[in-house]
Amino acid sequence: MAKRDYYEILGIQKGATAAEVKKAYRKKAIEFHPDKNPDDTEAESKFKDAAEAYEVLSNADKKARYDQFGHQAFDGSGGFGGGRGGGMDMDDIFSQFGDIFGGGFSGGGGFGGGGGQRRVKGSNLRVRLKLTLEEIANGVERKIKVKRKVQAAGTTYKTCSTCNGAGQVMRVTNTILGRMQTASTCTSCGGAGQIIDKKPDDADAQGFKIKEETIPVKIPAGVVEGMQLKVSGKGNEAPGNGVSGDLLVAIEEAEHATLQREGDNLHYDLYVSIPDAVLGNSKEIDTVNGKVRIKIEAGMQSGKILRLRGKGIPSINGYGTGDLLVHVNVWTPKTLNNTQKEFFESMKDDEHFEPKPENSDKSFFEKVKDMFS
């Protein structure tokens, strides 16, 4: 199979300067790096093609030979790169990174590639935290008791002899494309690069003990059911010099006796008597910040929605505070005494008791539309 043109691989013109070659390779290396494209064989192939093109075009002598003879210029040396046996392995490629990336990725360490000891992270802990609407509306700090794994006093570690502290085992295989070098997690140390040297008798096989700890967790106002908050470093510890996992706090909402939440808005069902609806009155209702008194205008219609702006839940994203929607329901008595019956009988034909909806009295569908807008 014919090889692609090196200039085409890097996306540059034949007369490109050394700086342009370097810039083009840097872009390709970042785009197709194996750590950014796990288990993507096509990306890995493009990554190696770019490295091969760069090694030739960044060397003035090799570039001159390539410009004159093309790929045939290196056929006699067993492949590009001065006789490497038909291809570069990952160590060869990563060795270029000190120059290309200013040392930040030398040896592949910046992307987690070959070389350098890896830091293993401890496992995360997950807990559920039930909050009231009042706590959600105002934010709260809660103290949570968790049992986490911590390194037992007196536990010491030594370098893993299988991977020599790298946490990875390198394997080299020969393919038709040349030598392929792959890395896999060391099974002896689990990727930590260290194994137990000494541990106390009451520690587990990894040198851990279970410790109960009380951890303060700040809950911001406006959290929602199912949201997960992270407390960094408060999960299980990792062996050796690893970093601790995180504590993940899943939010649950406790049901409120009178308020119902819908996003950042709250809903309250207010029942009023016929006399209160006819004559008007004031009523005390619940909010997330205590009780407030609202006015019932004379002639209030059942189904009326009163909007109390800013009495809902603060937006978790900082977009203001929702409203409290009070749904007025005129309560019709189911049983009456004789005097009450006689009164309503006398009012049957009274013009003031005849339904006369005005344009301002919205239909049920209009109210639903307003509620969701």
N, C-alpha and C positions, 0 to 999 in steps of 0.2 A: 504494500500500500504506500503510495507516494506521500511524502511528508508535506505539510502545509508550509507556506512561506513564513519565515520568522517575522518579517515586518507585518504581514497580514495578521498573525497571531496576536501581536501587541497593538495592532490598530494604528500603525504609524507609517509614514512615507519612507522610502529608501534613503533619502538624504537626511534623515532625522539626526539631531545632535545627541551627544551623550546624555545631556540633561533630559531631553525628550524621551529617550529610551528608558531612562531610569524612572521617570514620572509615569510612563505608560505601563511599565512592569509593576510598579507599586499599586496602581489602580487595579490591574488584573489579579495580583496576588491577594488583595483584600476581597475582591469580588468572588473569587473561586476558592478561598482558603477552606480546607477541610473542616475546620471548627465552625465555620459559618454555614457549611453545607454537609452536615453529617449524613453518612451512608448514601451520598450522591456520587456515583462512579463517574458520571460525565463531568461534574465540576472538578473532581480530583484529577481527571485526565487533562482538563484545560489548565488547571493549576500547574501541572508538571510541564505541559507544553510551553506555558509562559515562562517558566523557570529555565527551560532549555533554550528558548529564544533569547532570553536576557543574558545568559552566560556567554553566548556567542556574540551578540550585538554590543555588549558592554565591554568586550575585549577588542582593542583596536586591531590587533593582528588577526584574530579569528574573524572579525567583521570584514576585513579586507579580503580574506580568503573566501568568505561566504559570498561577498558581493561579486567576486570574479567567477567562482565555480559552483556556487549554490551548495546544496547538501552533499554533493560529491566531494567537496573539499575535505570532508571528515570521514569518508568511508574507509580510508586506509588506516585510520587510527582506532578502528573498532567502535565508532560512534562519536557523538559530539563530546566536547569537554576534555579533549586530550587523552582519550583512551580509558573511559570509565566503564567499559563493558556494555554499552548500549543504553544507558539511561542513568538518571540521577535518583538517589533515594531521598527520603525526607530530610535526613541530616545534611545532605549536600545542599538541598534547597534552602533549609532554614539557616544555613551558615551564611547565606547571602544577606539575611535580614538585618544584620548589624549595620550594613552599609545602606541598605534601602530605607529602613525605618529608623535610622539614627540610634540603633542599639536597643530600642524598646522591645524588639521581638527577636533578639539574638538567641539562637538555639531553639526557637519556637516557643519560648517561655510565655510570651505575651498572649498567645492564643491557646496555651495549654498543650503545645506540641511536644516533641521529644526533648528531653533534657530538663534538668532542674527538678527539685522535689515538689510534688503536688501537696496542697493543703486540703485535707479531707474535711467535709462539713458534717457535723452531727445531724441526727434526724430531727425533724420538726415535731412539735407538740401541738395538738389541736384541742381547744375547749369551746364550749358553747356558753354564751352569756346572755341571759334574759334581762331585758330592760323595760321599764315602764315608759309610757309616752312622755311623761314629765321629764324623765332622765334623757330621753332622746331629744326632746325639744331644747333642753338647756345645756346638754353635755354633762358629763360626770366622770369622776375618777373612781374606779372600783378596784378592790384588792382581790386578786385571784390566787387561790392555793393550787399549786401544781406539784407533781412529783416528777422530777427530772433526773436523768443520769449525770453524775459528776464523777470526775476522776478521784479515786480513793487516795487518801494521804499515804505516801510511801510507794505509790506506783511509779515505776520507771520504765523507760522504753529504750530499745536499741534499734539500730538500723537493720532493715530487712535484708537478709543475705540473698534473697531471690532476685530482688530488683535493685539492690544497692541503694535504697532510699529514694528511688525515682517514683515509686508507686505504679510504674508501668513496666511491662515486659515487651521488649522489641523483638519482632520476628522478621526475618528477611526471606523472601521467596523469589525464585527466578521465574520470570514470565517471558513471553515472546516480546514484550516491550522493554525488558531489562529487569533489573533488580527492583523489587517492591518491598518497602519497609513499612510495617504496620505496628501499631502499639495497642496493647490491651491491658486492662487493669490487672495488677498483680493479685493472684488468688491467695497468696500467703499472708499479705497484710491488708488486703481489701482496698488498696490504693493509698493507704496512709504513708507508706514508705518506712514505717516503724512497726515493730512487734513488741509484745510484752517482754520485759527483762525480769522485773520483780514486781510482786503485788501482794497486798495483805490477804489473809485467809478469808476475810469477809467480803472481798471484792469478787465480781463476776469474771468470766474468762477474758474480758477486755480491760479489766482493771477499773470498772465502774461500781459505784454504789448509788442507791436510790435516795435522793434527798428531797424532802418536802420544803417548798419555798413559797413565800407570799410575795406576789409580784404586783405592783401598782400599774394599772392600765388606764390611760386617759382616753375617754371616749368623746370624740368631737360631736357637737350638736348636728342633728340631721341624718344620722346613720339610718340605714334601712335593713329590713329583714333579709338575711342571707349574706350581708356584707361581711367581709373577712378583714380584720385588722391584724397587722403584724408587729410583734414586739421583738426586735432583732436581738439575737444572742441569748434568748431565754428558753431555748429548746434544750435538747440533750447535748452534752458536750461530746467532742470528738476525741479519739485517741491521739496521743502524742501532741504534736503542735498544731493540731487541726483547729478549726473554728466551730463554735457552738451553733447548733441549729436555731430556729426561730420558734416563737410561740405564736400560733395563729388563733385569733379569737373570732369565732363566728357569732354574729349578732342575731338575736331572736327578740321579737316584740311581744310583750305581755299584753293580753287583751284588756282594753280599758272598759270601765263600766258604762260610760255614756258617750264616749267619743270614738269615732271611726276615722282611720287615716286613709287618705287617697293621695299618694305622692307627698307633696308638701302641704296639702290642704287637709283640714279636719272637718268632719260632719257631726252635727248634733241635732237630734230629734227633739223638738220642743212641743209639748202638748198643752193647749190652752182650752179653757172652758168657753162655752158659747157666750156667757156674760162678759168675760174678759175680751173675747174677740169683737163683741158688739160695742162695748163701752171703752175698751182700752185698759191697759194696766202696765205694770213692769214685772219682769220675771228674772230670777237669778239662775244663771246657767254655769256649767263647768267649762273651764279652759285649762290648758296645760300649765298655766301660771296662776291658778287659783280661780275663784268664782268672780263673775262680773254680772252686773245687772243691766238688762236691756229693756227698751221701751216697746210695748205692744201698742201700736196705734189703734184708735177706734176704727172699727170696720175692717179689721185684719182678716184676710181670706186664708182659708186652709190651703196649703201648698206653697204659700209665700216663702221665699228664701231670703233670709237676712244675711248679708255678708259683713263679717267683722275683719277688716283688713289687718294683716300682720299678726293675727292671733293663731296662726298655724305653726308649722314646723320650719325652722331655718333650712335653707338649701345646703346640702353637704358640699356643693360646689361653689358656694358663696354668691348665689344669684338672688339674694333677698330671702324673705320669709313668706310662707304661704298664708292662706286666709282660713278663718273658721266660718263655715256655712251652716247657718241655723235654719232648719226646715220646720216651718210652723204647721202644726196639725191641730185643727179645731176638733175638740173631742165632743162627740155626740153621746149624750146619756142614753143608756139602754133601758132604764126603768125610771118612771115618774110617778109621783103621787097625784091625787085627784086635782089638787090646786094647780100643779104645774101643767097637767094635761089640759085643764080648762084654759090656762093662759095661752098655750100654743095653739089650741083649737081656735081661740079668738083671733089669733094672728095669721091664720091660714090665708085669709083674703086681704090682709093688710098689704098695701103697695110697698111698704118699706121692707117686707120680707120676700118680695118677688126677686128672683135672680136677675140682675142687670149688669152683666160683665162689661167692663170698659176696655178700651184699647190697651190700657196699661196693665190689665190683668192678663198675663200671658197664658197660653195654653200649656198643657202638660208637656208636649213635645218641645215647645220653645224653652221651657224651664230645664228640661234634660239637656238641650243644646247648650244653654248658658252654663250649666253646671260643668260640662266637659270642655268648654272653650277657655 
